[in-house]
C-alpha cells in the first residue's frame, strides 16, 4: 500500500488521489494539515513539496508526476509479462 502525504487544498494531491482511486491503487492519504506530526517525516527528508508518495517499505517514489510515471511503468511491465 502506498502512503500519500498531502493536503486537501493541494490541487496536485487531489489529482493524484483521484488517479489512485480510479486505478484502484491501495493507498493511505495522510493530510499533513490535520496530522501535523506526520509532516515531520517530509521535513526530516528535506521534502518541501506535496504530494510525496512512499512505498509500503518506506522508500520514496516522489511527487505527483513521478508517481504516475512509476505506476504507469509498472502497469506496462505487467502487460508485457501477460502477453
N, C-alpha and C positions, 0 to 999 in steps of 0.2 A: 504494500500500500504506500502511496506517495503522501508526503507531508507538504502542504502548500501554505507558506507563510504569506499573508497579505492583509488587506483591509477592505471593508465594504465600499469605501469611497473610491477605490482604485479601479480605473477602467480596465487596465491590463489584467488585474486579478479577476475581475468579473468575466472577462473574455476567456481567460484560461479555465476558470471554474466551469463555464458553460461548455467549453471544448471537452473537458474531462467528463462531465455529466453526459454529454451527447455520445461520447465514445465509450461510455461505461467503464472508465478507468477508476479503480478504487482509490480514494484519496480522503485525507482529513484536511479541512480548511482551518487554519489557525489564524484567527483575527488578532493581529498584534495591537490593535486599539483596545480590544476587550481584555486580552490576556497579555498584559504589559510585560510580565516576566518572560514570556516566550520571545519577545523581541530582542532580549539579551543574546539569544542564540545568534541572531543575524549580526548584531553589533560586535560580538566576540570574533566573528569571522570577517569583519570589515565589509559586510554586505549592506550597502546603503540604499538599495532599491528593492521594490517589491513588484510582483511576486518573486519569491525564491522557493524552489522546489527541491525536495530531498527524497532519495530512495528510502525504503524501509530500514536499510542498514546505516543510514545517516550520511551517505555520500551525496554531495551536491550535484544536481542536474543543472540548475541555472534558473534563469528568469523565463518570462513568457515565451519569447521566440525560441530559445534554446530547448525548452521543454517540449514544445510542439514538434520541433525538428527531431528531437530524440525519440519521441513516441512514434512519429511517422516512420522513422528509420526502423524501429522495432517491428512495426506492422508490415513494412515492406519485406523485411527479413523473414518474418513468419510466412508470408505469402509465397516467397521463393522456396521455402522449405516444403510447403504443401504441394507445389507444382512439380 
